[in-house]
Amino acid sequence: MNGRRLAALCARLALGSAFLSAVAARFGLWDRRPHPFAQFVTYTGEILSFLPRATIPFCAVAATVFESTLGVLLLAGVRLRWTASASAAVLALFAVSMAISLGPKAPLDESVFSASAAAVLLALPAEAPPRR
C-alpha cells in the first residue's frame, strides 16, 4: 500500500468514525446523560440560530440521518468519491453555520474546516500512474 492510499484509508476511517461517534453521543451511547437527543436539538438550534425555530427539530433529525449514513458508507468504502463529496458538503455547512452563529473560533477549535478539507481530498480522483 502506497502512502496516498494509506492516507486515504486513514482519512476515510477517521471521518466515518467521527460521524458515528457524534451520532452515538446523541443517543447516550458514550455517556449516560439524561435526554441526550433533546440536548442535541437544543445545540442544533444554537448552531442554526438564523433559521426559524420550527425547522430545528427537522434539521437535528436530518443531520443525524446524514451523519449516520455517511459514517457507515465511509467505513465501508462504498461509492467513496460521492460519499466523501457529500461528507465535505455536510461538514462545510456545519462549519459555516457554526461561524455564523458562534463566531469563527468555534469551527476552528472543533477542526470542522479541517475535516471538510480532508473529505475534499478523499473525494479527489486517484492520480493516474505516470506514462512512460
N, C-alpha and C positions, 0 to 999 in steps of 0.2 A: 504494500500500500504506500503510495507516494504521499508527500507532505500535504498537497492540496486536498487529496481525498480524506486524509486523516483529519484535517482541519474542518472540512465539510461535515464529516461524521460527528465530530465534537460539537460543532455549532448546532447541528440538527438535534442531537440528544439533549444539549443544554436548553435550547429553545422549547422543545417539546416537553421536557421535564418541568421547566419553569411555568409553562401554561397549565399543566396538570397540577402542579403544586399550588398555584393560585386558586384553582377550582377546588382542590381538596380543602384548602383553608376556608372557603366559603361554606362548606358543609361540615365544618368542625372536625375534619379528619386529622389535622395536625395538633390541635389543642381542643379542649372541651369547653370553649366559651359558650354561654347561652345565646341562642338566636344568631349564629354567625351569618346566615344569609341576609337577615334583616339588617345587620351591621353593614354588609356589603352593599345593600340597596342604598343605605344612607351615604356610604362612601361614593357610590356612583352618582348620587345627587350632588355631592360636593365637587366631583370632577366635571360633571356636566351641568354646572350651575347656570349656564347660558341657555339651557333647554327648558321647555315648560315642565313643571313638576309632574304632570300626569304621564309624561313619557318615561320617567326614570325607572319604574319597575320593569317595563318592557326592555329598556336598554340593559338593565342588570341581567335579565334572563338571556337576552341576545348575546351579551358579552360572554356569559357562561357557556352557552351553546357553541359559539365560535371558538373560544379558547379550548374547550374540551375536544372538539372535532379537530382543530389544528394540532393540538398536542398529540393526539393519537396518530394522526396522519404523519406528523413529523417523526415520531418514534418508529413508526412502521416503514417510513421511507416511501410512502405512497404519493404518486404524482408530485414529486418533490419540487419541481420548479413552480408549479401552480400553488402548492401548499406554502412554500417559502414566500412567494409573492403576496399571498393573502395574509400571511403572518406579518410581513413587513408593513402592509397597509393597516392592519389592526393595531399594531404597535405604534405606528406613526400617528394614527388618530388618537390613541390613548395619550401619547406624549404631547401632542398639540393641545388636547383637551386639558391635560394637567397644567401646561404652561399658561393657557388662557385663564383657568380658574384659580390656580395656586401660585402662579409665577414660574419663571424659567428654572429656578433652582430645583423644584420638585422632580421633574422628569430627568434632570441631570443627576441628581442624587440617587434616583432609582435606576439609573442606566437604561432608561426606556429608549432613548435615541440610539444608544449603542446596540441594544437588542434588535431594533428595527434595521440598523445598518448591517448587522450580522445576517439577518434574514434576507436582505437585498443581495448580499454576497452569495448566499446559499442559492438564491434564485438564478444567478447568472449561469449561462451555459458553460459547460466544461470546455477548457481550451483544447483546440484540436492539436494533435501532435504535429511537430514541425515537419514540413515537406522536405524531402531530400532530392 
